[in-house]
Amino acid sequence: MILSKYSMGVGDRFGRQGVAQLTAFVQANAMGVDITPVWNKSNREHLIVHTHPDSVRAEADAAVKALGWKGPYHVDADHIGLKTVDAFISASDFFTLDVADFVGKPAPDADIQDFATRYRRYTTTLKIPGIERTLTISGPDIAAIARKYLAAIQEAGAIYRRIEAAKGRDRFITEVSIDETDSPQTPVELLFILAAIADQQIPAQTIAPKFTGRFNKGVDYAGDLSQFEKEFNEDLAVIAFAIREFGLPANLKLSVHSGSDKFSIYGPIAHAMRTHEAGLHLKTAGTTWLEEVAGLALAGGDALKLAQEIYEKAYGRIEDLCKPYAAVIDIDRARLPEPKAVRGWSGAEYAAALRHEQKCRAYNPHFRQLLHVGFKVAAEMGPTYLQALEANAAVIGRLVTENLLEKHIKPVFLQPWADHYSQERAAGQAGDRSDKLLQNQRPPSHHET
C-alpha cells in the first residue's frame, strides 16, 4: 500500500464531520491538487469520547460513499504502541508508531556497539546534497545517537512486526513518530535514526521528527521561523539521502504533527516542498472540534447556550483538562474571559474569540486553547451534544470545510501561497511576519473585530 505524495490527517473527535471534511478535499481536487485524506484518532481520544477505532473506519467509508470520492483514503491508528495497537488493527490501514517514551532509554550495549561498528563508514566528513555545510561524524557520535534513539526504533520495529503479522506486509502504511522529545533532531541524528529504521526493516513512508519551536494545540507556531525553515529543508535533504543509502521507500516523506493552525510555517513548508519536489503529510485533529463549537455559537439559541456551558465547565476544570496536554499548550489564565462574561456574548462574539482569524482583534488564543482541550466536557454531555451537532449540521459543516480548505489546504498545497512566500523571502519579510503573528497580546474587547 503506497501513500500518495500529498496527504493530510484530519481528526474528528465526535465522528460527525466526515462529509464536511472530505468536501474540502473534493474542492481541492477540483482546483488541481490531489491530497489523500487520512482520518486519524488516538487511543486517548477514543477513551475520552467513548468510541472505538471501528467508528473511524465507518465514518470515513460513509463520507467516501456519500460524496462518491474516487481517490485513496486511509484510517490512521494515531500514536499507538504495543499496549494499544491491537484494538486498531482491523479498522486501520495507517499506523503512527509513537516511540517517544523510549527515546533516551539505552538499548543493550552490544546492540549499540554493533550499530556504531556497522555505520563507521560514515565517520568522516559527509556532504549531503541540499545541506550547505559539511557534516563531521565520529564513532562516539554514532554511539551516542544509538544510545539515545536505538531502543526507540527497536520498539517501533516490535510494533511494526505485530501489525505485519496480523495484516500482511504491504497492506498498511507505517509512520514513525519521534516528535514528542526534548529537542529537535540534528541532521546527523535523523540520518542514523533512518538507518536504524532500515535495519528494523520498517518500510516507513512518513517520519515525524521534532522541530524547533512550539507546536501548541490549535494555535499558530511559536518560535524562530528561520531556524524552522532551515531544519525543515535539511530534514528533506537527509531523507532523500537516506532513501538512497539505506534502501528506504522512495516515497518516504516528512510528517508534521500538531500541524493545524500553524499558519506562519505554511509558507516555508510550501516553498521547501517545491524546492525539493518533496511530499508531505500534514496532521491535524482538534481544529475540526473547535469549528463545531464555533458553529454551535453562530447558530444561536440553545446551541449558543450549549457552547457557553462547555466553556464554563472547561473553565471550572482547567487543571484536570490541561494536565494531559501541558507540554503543548500555553494558557495565560489572566487572559481567559470569565464565564459570566461569556454568558453575555452573542454567537458572533463567541465565534470571533474562538475562531483562528488572526486579523480579528477579538481572537483569543487562550480561550481557544482551553476549548481545544475541553472536548472532554462535550463528551460527558453525551446525546445532548451529539443532537446539537445534528440539529446544526449545516452551519457547522460549512465552517469545517472552510477551515480545512482555506486555512490549511490552500496555504500548504496550492502554488500561489508558495510563490507569495518566495517573494516575501526575497524581500526579507518572512521572519518579521512570523514575529508579529506569534505575539500573544492581551485580547481586546470582544466587541472589536
N, C-alpha and C positions, 0 to 999 in steps of 0.2 A: 504494500500500500504506500503510495507516494503522496506526500503533502505538496500542494501547489506552491508556486513561488511566493505569492502573497496570501496571507491568511490572517484571520483576526478572531481572537477569542471573545465571546460575548457571554456574560453571566446574566442569569435571570433568577433572582432569589426565590420568587414565588411561582415561576413556571407559567406565567400568563402572557408574556410579551414576545413569544417566539415569532409570530407572524409579523409584528411591528419591527422586530429586529431584522428579520430576513428581508423585509421590504427595503431596508436601506441597502442591502447587498444587491437586490434586484435593480434598484435605481442606479447604483454604482456601475453595474454591468451595462446598463443602457448608456452610460456615459463613456464606456470603453475600457473599463478596468475590471479584471476578473479577480475577485477576492473570495477565498474559501471561508465560509463561516464555521466556527468551531464553538459549540456550546460547552462552556466549562462551569463546573461546580465542585467545590471541595467537600471533603468529608465533614469538616467543621460546619460548613453551611447546611449540609443535609441534617446534621444533628440539631442545629438551632431551629431550622424551619420544619423539621419532622418530615423530611422527604427521603426518597430512596433514589439511587443512581438510575434505576429504570425510568423514573419520571422525566429525566433529562432527555433520554432517548425518545420517549413518547412525545415530548414537546417538539423536539427537532423534527421528527418524522411527520408530525401533524402539520407543522409550519411549511415544510417542503411540499407536502401534498396540497395544502390549501393554496399555495402560490404557484404550483407547477414548476418549482425550481429544478432545473436540469443539471446544474453543476454539482461538484462534490461538496460534501459537508461532513462534519465529524462531531463526536461527543467526547469531551476531554475529562478523564478522571484526574482532577486537578489536585496537585500537591499530595500525592499519595505515597505511602511507604509500605513496607512488608506487612505491618499490622492492619492496614486499612484497604489494601488493594483488592482483596478477594471479592468484596461486595460490588466492585466496579467492573469486573472482568466481562460479564456477559453484555452489559449495556454500552460499554465504551470501546472506541477504536483509536483513541488518542490517550496517551498516558504521560502525565507530567511527574517524573520521578524526583521527589523532593528529598535531597540528602543533606540539606544544610546542617541538620543536627549532628552529622557525622564529620563535618569539617573541623579539623583541629584534633580529632581523635586519631592517634597514630595507628597505622597498620602494623603488623608484625615486623620486627627489624629485618628479618630475612627478605620479606617482600619489598621493603624499602630499598635494601641493598641491591636486590635483583633488578628493580626498576631503574635505579641510578646506573647500574652497570650496562643494561640494555640500551640506554639512551646517552651513553657517554660520548657517542659520536657527535653530539651537539655541544660538547664542552669546548667551545671555540667562539669566535665572533661569528654571529649569524646575521645575515641580511635577508629580511623578509620583504618581498615586493609590497609596496604600499605603506611601509613604515620608514620614515626618513632616517632615523638613527640606526646604528648598528647595535645589535643586542649582544652583550657579553655574558656567557653562561659558563659556570664552573660546575664541577662534580658536586661539591657541597650545596650549590644552588638547587640542583636537581633533587638531591636527597631531601633538602628542606621542603621543597614543594611536595614531594611524595609523602613526607611526614605529615603535612597539613591536609592534603587532599586525597591521597590514595585510598584510605579507608572509606571515604565518602563515595568514591567511584566504584569501589568493590561492592558497597551496599547497593548502588544503582544497578550493578550487574546482577546481584541477587534478586532484586525486584523485577528486572527485565526478564530473567530466566523463569521466574514464577509466572509471569504473564505469557511468555512464549510457550511454556508447557501447556497452558490452557487454551491458547488461541491459535498458535502456529506462528512461525517467524515473520511472515510477510503480510500478516492480517491486521496490523495495527501500526500506529505512528508513535515514536518514542521521543520525548523531550527530557533532557537532564537539567535540573534546576539547582543552581548554586548561588542564587541571588540574595538569599537571606543570610549573609555572612557579615563579618565585622568590617571588611574593607574590600574595595574593588580588586579584582584580579589584574595583575600586570600582564602584558603580552606574553612574557615567558611563562608565567603561571598558567595562563589559558592554553598555551601550546601543549604543556605537559598534562594538563587535565584532559585535553582532547586525545593525547597519546594513550592515557590510561583508559579512556572510554573505548578506544580502538582495541586495546589489549583485552578488555572485557567483552569484546565482540558485540557491543551495543550499537545497532545501526541508527544512531541518533540523527534525527532530521532537524531538531532545533536544540539550541543550547541557551540557557538563561543565566548569564553571568551577572555579577553585581556591578553597577555603575556608580561613579561618584555622585554625590548629591542626595537629596531626599526625594523619595517617591511616595509621598503621603497619599492616603486613600482619598480619591475623589477631588483632589485639588492639583494645582499646577506644580511642576518640577521646581524644586528649590535647590540652587547650587550654582556652581561655576559652569556656565554654558559652554565656554571654550574648552574646558577640560573634558566635559561630557562628549563634545564633538570629537575631540582627539581620541578618547578611549573608544568611542563607537567605531570610528574609522579604523583604528588599529585592531580592534577585535575582528572586524570584517576581513582585514588583511591576514590575520592569524588563521581564521577559519579557512580561507582559500588555500593557504599554505598547508594546513594540517590535512585537508582533504587529499592533496597530492601526496603528502609524506606518509600518511598513515592509512590510506585507503578507506576513509570515512565516506558516507553517502555524498554524492555530488551535489545534492540539494540541501545540505546542512546549512542552516541559517540562524541568525540571532532571534531570540525571543525576548521581548521587553515586557516584564511583569509590572503589575500596577500601572499599566500603560494608559488608562483612561484619564482624560483631562490634563495630560502633560503637554499643554499647548506650546510652551516655549521650546520644547525639544523636537517638535514635529518637523520643523524646518530643517534642522541639522540631520535628522534621520532621513528625511526625503532626499536631501542633497547627497548624503552618503550612499543611499540605495542606488541612485542614478550613477554616481561616480564609479562605484564598484560593480554595478549591474547585479546587485545582491537582492535576495528575497528578504522577507520579514514576517515574523509572527508577532502581532501586537495583541497583548492580552488585556482585556477589560472585564469588569464584573459589576461593581456596585453602582456605576453610573446609571444603569437602567433602573435600579430600585429608586434612586433619587428622582428620576423623571416620573416615576409612578407617583411619588408623594407630591411633586410639583403639580402633576395633573389633577390629583385629588383637590389640591388647594384651588386651582383655577376653576374647577367645576363648581365650587361654591357650595352653599347649603350644608347638608350633613357631611358631605365629602370634605369640605374645608374644616369642619369641626373635628373630623377624624384625624386630619393632618395635624391640626393643632394639638390634639390629645397625644398623638405619637410624640411630638416634640416635648410636651410637658412631662410625659412619663420618662422619656430619654434623659431629660434634664435632671430629673429626680434620681436617676440611676446611673449617673455619669461614671462613677468609679467602676461599677460592675461591667458596663458596656465597653468602656475604653481599655480595660486591663488586657484583654487578648490582643489588642491592636496597638499597644503602647509604642511599639517601635516604628509604626507607620502612620501616626497622627501627631499633630501639634495643635492642641486646642488651648487657647487662652480663655479661661473661664470669665475673665473680666469683659470679654468681648461677646459673650453669649447673651442674647436678649432674655429677659425674664419671661417665664411662661405667661404671666398675666398680660404682658405687653403683646405677646404673640396672639393671645386670645382676641385681641382687638384689631388684629391685622385683617385686611381684605385678602382675598385669594391672590390678587396681583402682587400685593406687598409680600406675602409669604413666598410666592414663587420667585420674586425678584431677589429676596435674600438667599434663597436656596440654589437657584439655577446658576451654573457657572458661566455667567456673562460678564466678562472682565471689564467691559465698558460701562456696566451698570453700577452706579455708586452705591446702591443698596445691597449688592452682593456681599455676603458674609461667609468667608471660608471656614470660620469656627462653627457657625450654625450648620454649615453643610457637612463638615466632618463629623459632628456629633450625630446628625441624622444618618450619615453613612454607616456608622457602627450601630445605629439604633434599630436595625431591621428586626432584631430580636423582639422588640416591643410589638411590632406589627405581627410577627409570627405568633405571639401569645394571644393576639386578638382573634386568631382562628378565622372562622367563617365570616365574621364581621368585616375583616379587612379584605378577604377574597371577594366577597359580594360587592364591596365598594369598587374594587378593580373592574369587575364585570359590568357594573352599572355605569361606569365612566370610561369604558374601554376606548371610545372614540378619541376623546381629548388626550388620554394617556398615550395611546398608540401613536398619535401624531407627534407628541414630544419625544417619545422613544426613537422613532425613525429619524426625526430631525436631528436629534443629538448625535446619533451614530454617524449619519451621513455628513452633516455639515461640520461637525466639530472634530470628528475622528477620521473618517474615511477620506474626505476630500483633502484635508491638510497633509495627510501622510502619503496617500496612494495616487493622487491625481497631480499631474505635472505642473500646473500653474503655481502651486504653492512652492514647489522646489525651485522654480525659476525666480519667484519673488524672493525667496530666501537667499539665492545665489546673488541677486542684486544687492540685498542688504549686506551680505558678507563683503562684497566688493567695496561697498561704501563704508564698511567698518561699523555698522549699526546693530548687528545681531546681538552682541554682548550687552549693549546698552538696553535693548528691548527686553532682554531676559531680566536684567536687574530691576527694571521698572515693574515687570509682571510679578516679580517674586516678593514685592513689598506687602507685608501683612498689615496694612494700615487700619486704623480704627474705622469700623463701618460707620458711615454717616446715617442720618435719619432715614428710616425706611420709606419715607415719602419721596426721597430723592432717587431718580433713575437717570 
